[in-house]
Each structure stands twice: as C-alpha cells, then as structure tokens.
Amino acid sequence: MATLPADEDYARAMLSIFAILNVRAGESLQASRVRVEFQSRNMGRPADCEAALSYAVERGWLHVELGRIRLTAAGFAQMQI
C-alpha cells in the first residue's frame, strides 16, 4: 500500500498520544486504547489511524504485538523532534 504525505502527520499525531500518556521507550499501550484516543482527540478517521500505525511500524517507531502497541527508542526519539 502506498503511503501518502499525510500518513507521516497522522503517525506523528499517534506518537503524541504516547507523549500525552507519558509512555517511555519500551513501554506499550493497548491497541484499542490508542485507536480510541486517536479518534476521540479528532486526529483522524479509523482509516487514518490504521495508515498512521502502518507508517510508524514501517519506520520502526512503533511495534505491534499481542494487541499492544510498543513505543520503540526510535519512536521516542521522534517524539522529541
């Protein structure tokens, strides 16, 4: 699936959820919570959330496993930019 320029913006918005919730590198959140936060904070539609997650995973910012989304060191570094 091709990425769009907006996908990076959505991915950075998703990273902001981890920042707001004080998640550090190596820590994780329930995937369902991230999706709810993304939509409740008006960051985008469900399809935008999935595009954001795909973009962030492809870049190594986030890792998905067992229904959880883990913030990587690379993702934490991106939050500081």
C-alpha positions in Angstrom: 0.0 0.0 0.0 1.4 3.4 -1.0 1.9 6.0 1.8 0.6 9.5 1.5 2.3 12.6 2.8 -0.4 12.9 5.4 0.4 9.5 6.8 3.5 10.9 8.4 1.4 13.6 10.0 -1.1 11.0 11.3 1.8 8.9 12.6 3.2 11.9 14.5 -0.2 12.5 15.9 -0.3 8.9 17.1 3.1 9.4 18.7 1.7 12.4 20.6 -0.8 10.0 22.3 2.2 8.2 23.8 3.7 11.5 24.9 0.4 12.8 26.4 0.2 9.5 28.4 3.8 9.7 29.5 4.8 6.4 27.8 8.6 5.9 27.5 10.6 3.8 25.0 9.9 0.1 25.6 6.5 0.7 27.2 3.2 -0.1 25.5 -0.4 0.7 25.4 -3.4 -1.5 24.4 -4.0 -1.1 20.7 -7.7 -0.5 21.3 -6.8 2.4 23.7 -4.6 4.0 21.0 -7.4 3.8 18.5 -9.9 5.3 20.9 -7.5 8.1 21.8 -6.8 8.8 18.1 -10.4 9.2 17.3 -11.6 10.9 20.4 -8.9 13.6 20.0 -10.1 14.2 16.4 -6.7 13.2 14.9 -8.4 11.4 12.0 -10.8 8.7 10.9 -10.3 5.0 11.6 -8.6 4.6 8.2 -6.2 7.4 9.1 -5.4 5.6 12.3 -4.5 2.4 10.5 -2.4 4.4 8.0 -0.6 6.1 10.9 0.1 2.8 12.6 1.4 1.2 9.4 3.6 4.2 8.7 5.0 4.2 12.3 5.6 0.4 12.2 7.4 0.6 8.8 9.7 3.3 10.2 10.4 1.4 13.4 8.7 4.0 15.7 6.1 1.5 17.0 5.9 -2.3 17.3 2.6 -4.2 17.4 2.3 -7.5 19.2 -0.4 -9.3 21.1 -2.9 -6.5 20.9 -0.5 -3.9 22.3 1.5 -1.1 20.6 5.0 -0.6 22.0 6.9 2.6 21.6 10.4 2.0 20.4 13.5 4.0 21.1 13.3 5.4 17.5 9.7 6.4 18.1 10.6 8.0 21.4 13.3 10.0 19.7 10.8 11.1 17.0 8.6 12.5 19.8 11.5 14.8 20.9 11.7 16.4 17.4 
